[in-house]
Amino acid sequence: MSLNGTVPSQDQGAKAVAAAQRVAGVTAVHNLLAIALPSRDYGDDAALAQLVNEALAADRAVPDSVRATAHYGDIFLTGTVSYSAQRAAAEDAVAGVAGVLGVTNQIEVLGGA
């Protein structure tokens, strides 16, 4: 199955893929969805980075060592964590922030799993 079209956020794109995977008989989902924010929702990168860093700080699973920057709506996560679950939690925390077009997770896992 291929998903085509546009969605207003990365979070909604991920939800569309998850919903498609639950359809009986679907063995693979090809995500071709584009993220297209309504023009009124796009803000500047400094404001977006602040919102994203607030979302990271509010998530107790994400260590203080994780930081985010924004470039044209794309978020870049950096820092170090002890566990891969913390790395995934950081990405999940920012995916739902309004205005995020994409996430590049450059967080380094120093510990075990």
Secondary structure, DSSP 8 states (H G I E B T S, - for coil): -EEEEEESSHHHHHHHHHHHHTSTT----EEEEEE---GGG---HHHHHHHHHHHHHH-TTS-TT-EEEEETTEEEEE-EESSHHHHHHHHHHHHTSTT--EEEE--EE-S--
